[in-house]
Amino acid sequence: MNKNINLIGTLHTTHEVNPNYTYDDLKEVLKGIDPDILVIEMRQEDLQEPLSFLETVYPPEMVMAAAGNFGSAKVIGFDWRGQVLEGKKMSRDNGLPKVWELMEDDENLKKYIMERKALMEDFLTSCHFDECQKDPLCDKEVMIDQKIESHLASKGYNDINDYQHEREDKMCQNLSAIINAYPHHKIAIITGRAHLKRLKPYVESISL
């Protein structure tokens, strides 16, 4: 992996209840890297929106980054939230069913989701920075995620799975464009821990 490219997994709102990996800890990590470019899990077009709006649709650390709270680096967004929202104002509604709504009437899906929550909750609320950068946590996490994806497909919800895959494909494409546009710059990328599984191998494969 290029030493000038740093991929950092974050915890979104769980930073607020994890004393071992707080927003301040993330700030210190970024201070140590001192990047020229800070790439964040936010659509580029949304960086022009008021912070009061961004707070309603994005995780806190991404809004903090957009506000310049993590240093003086140039901030660039690399997220993609689906064709439904292309050219439109950001919204939490991307036109797809929500998994937590589906599980209200699906006992098997609920079982898998609760199994994942039980596995991850203690870890996410107590992990240190270095621990958070390991994804997946264990083989069991991978197995549960595969169960959830397979179950959704069996119930005719392939569009949810397809969206997740396409989103991360687009994120990789956007990262590639950003990295190529800023050669010889020190780049830090912050994204929710769940995306590390897809993004880390891609970023590690990049050589400039």
Legacy VTK file of the C-alpha trace (Angstrom):
# vtk DataFile Version 3.0
C-alpha trace
ASCII
DATASET POLYDATA
POINTS 208 float
0.000 0.000 0.000
1.263 3.459 -0.880
2.584 5.063 2.310
0.923 8.342 1.344
-2.551 6.753 1.373
-4.118 6.086 4.775
-7.486 4.296 5.044
-9.152 4.751 8.432
-12.219 2.910 9.715
-14.601 4.845 11.943
-17.560 3.978 14.164
-20.077 6.705 13.279
-22.323 7.385 16.297
-20.734 4.564 18.303
-17.748 6.863 18.888
-20.054 8.605 21.359
-20.259 5.544 23.628
-16.812 4.031 23.056
-14.325 5.544 25.555
-11.412 3.850 23.775
-12.014 5.301 20.306
-13.659 8.708 20.497
-14.028 11.525 17.994
-11.049 13.157 19.727
-9.015 9.979 19.183
-9.875 10.101 15.497
-8.805 13.735 15.427
-5.456 12.828 17.000
-4.906 10.049 14.452
-5.528 12.487 11.619
-3.289 15.072 13.274
-0.494 12.498 13.313
-0.970 11.753 9.614
-1.289 15.468 8.722
-2.840 14.779 5.297
-2.976 17.210 2.403
-6.273 15.662 1.306
-8.984 14.290 3.613
-11.417 12.030 1.750
-14.681 11.396 3.588
-17.748 9.162 3.335
-19.967 11.870 1.894
-21.073 12.708 -1.613
-18.888 15.436 -3.097
-21.896 17.542 -4.099
-23.176 17.569 -0.527
-20.109 19.383 0.802
-21.766 22.594 -0.356
-24.794 22.032 1.872
-25.205 23.783 5.270
-23.813 21.848 8.218
-27.258 21.922 9.817
-28.523 19.839 6.886
-25.520 17.504 6.752
-26.077 16.652 10.411
-29.453 15.146 9.490
-28.149 12.771 6.810
-24.517 11.927 7.615
-22.559 10.409 10.525
-21.148 12.945 13.016
-17.454 12.433 12.205
-18.103 13.054 8.505
-19.872 16.313 9.320
-17.008 17.278 11.642
-14.576 16.629 8.813
-16.669 18.667 6.380
-16.638 21.518 8.904
-12.838 21.488 9.059
-12.677 20.173 12.631
-9.990 17.643 11.749
-7.399 20.046 10.391
-6.717 22.196 7.360
-6.600 19.450 4.712
-8.660 19.839 1.558
-11.857 17.829 2.081
-13.272 15.711 -0.743
-16.302 13.410 -0.691
-16.223 9.939 -2.274
-19.568 8.361 -1.389
-22.396 7.355 -3.731
-25.947 6.736 -2.569
-27.714 5.240 -5.543
-29.132 6.284 -8.900
-32.368 7.413 -7.263
-30.479 10.232 -5.566
-28.162 11.211 -8.393
-28.576 14.930 -9.084
-30.907 15.245 -6.094
-30.634 16.488 -2.553
-29.234 13.893 -0.162
-31.804 11.844 1.725
-31.797 8.773 3.937
-34.478 7.362 1.643
-32.850 5.745 -1.397
-36.058 4.073 -2.489
-35.140 0.645 -1.080
-36.794 -1.251 1.759
-35.049 -0.899 5.124
-33.694 -4.132 6.603
-34.814 -3.200 10.124
-38.345 -2.722 8.817
-38.325 -6.040 6.962
-37.241 -7.985 10.028
-40.397 -6.946 11.896
-42.291 -9.525 9.814
-39.426 -11.944 9.158
-38.299 -14.020 12.136
-35.309 -15.569 10.355
-33.988 -12.201 9.223
-34.525 -10.851 12.724
-32.573 -13.804 14.154
-29.596 -13.101 11.868
-29.639 -9.358 12.584
-29.818 -9.901 16.339
-27.061 -12.508 16.130
-24.848 -9.964 14.397
-25.729 -7.276 16.914
-24.845 -9.575 19.823
-21.505 -10.411 18.208
-20.549 -6.822 17.405
-22.009 -4.676 20.183
-19.369 -5.306 22.847
-16.569 -4.992 20.336
-17.768 -1.743 18.770
-18.360 -0.055 22.125
-14.946 -0.969 23.530
-12.464 -1.387 20.662
-9.376 0.775 20.351
-8.341 2.450 17.103
-6.052 -0.366 15.948
-8.690 -3.003 16.658
-11.276 -1.085 14.652
-9.085 -1.247 11.563
-9.413 -5.031 11.380
-12.304 -6.118 9.201
-13.866 -8.549 9.404
-13.627 -9.024 13.152
-13.803 -12.811 12.787
-15.048 -15.599 10.535
-18.375 -15.577 12.353
-19.033 -11.997 11.269
-18.448 -13.005 7.654
-20.735 -16.011 8.049
-23.584 -13.950 9.508
-23.262 -11.320 6.786
-23.458 -14.078 4.172
-26.573 -15.484 5.848
-28.245 -12.065 5.785
-27.378 -11.491 2.127
-28.554 -14.969 1.106
-31.778 -14.606 3.049
-32.559 -11.242 1.472
-31.955 -12.760 -1.968
-34.233 -15.702 -1.183
-37.005 -13.273 -0.260
-36.692 -11.299 -3.491
-34.689 -8.397 -2.080
-31.663 -8.688 -4.343
-31.985 -4.956 -4.967
-30.778 -4.318 -1.396
-27.732 -6.539 -1.923
-27.084 -5.051 -5.359
-27.190 -1.536 -3.946
-24.581 -2.341 -1.298
-22.242 -3.867 -3.871
-22.754 -1.079 -6.385
-22.258 1.583 -3.726
-18.881 0.193 -2.738
-17.886 -0.274 -6.384
-18.658 3.407 -6.955
-16.739 4.350 -3.812
-13.695 2.507 -5.176
-14.026 4.254 -8.536
-14.284 7.633 -6.825
-11.257 6.892 -4.657
-9.245 5.937 -7.719
-10.128 9.213 -9.431
-9.220 11.240 -6.340
-5.906 9.458 -5.780
-4.962 9.853 -9.445
-5.891 13.547 -9.324
-3.563 14.190 -6.372
-0.325 12.298 -6.999
2.459 12.865 -4.469
-0.051 14.188 -1.909
-0.614 12.630 1.481
-4.184 11.346 1.545
-6.296 10.175 4.489
-9.603 8.396 3.830
-12.193 8.017 6.592
-15.077 5.619 6.201
-17.334 3.512 8.355
-15.634 0.328 9.544
-18.129 -1.850 7.670
-16.695 -0.663 4.343
-13.115 -1.705 5.138
-13.707 -5.260 3.956
-14.295 -4.003 0.399
-12.192 -0.854 0.340
-9.003 -2.004 2.072
-7.945 -4.592 -0.552
-8.687 -2.047 -3.274
-6.686 0.757 -1.668
-3.818 -1.603 -0.859
-3.652 -2.583 -4.529
-3.127 0.996 -5.654
0.429 1.942 -6.547
1.431 5.342 -7.858
LINES 1 209
208 0 1 2 3 4 5 6 7 8 9 10 11 12 13 14 15 16 17 18 19 20 21 22 23 24 25 26 27 28 29 30 31 32 33 34 35 36 37 38 39 40 41 42 43 44 45 46 47 48 49 50 51 52 53 54 55 56 57 58 59 60 61 62 63 64 65 66 67 68 69 70 71 72 73 74 75 76 77 78 79 80 81 82 83 84 85 86 87 88 89 90 91 92 93 94 95 96 97 98 99 100 101 102 103 104 105 106 107 108 109 110 111 112 113 114 115 116 117 118 119 120 121 122 123 124 125 126 127 128 129 130 131 132 133 134 135 136 137 138 139 140 141 142 143 144 145 146 147 148 149 150 151 152 153 154 155 156 157 158 159 160 161 162 163 164 165 166 167 168 169 170 171 172 173 174 175 176 177 178 179 180 181 182 183 184 185 186 187 188 189 190 191 192 193 194 195 196 197 198 199 200 201 202 203 204 205 206 207
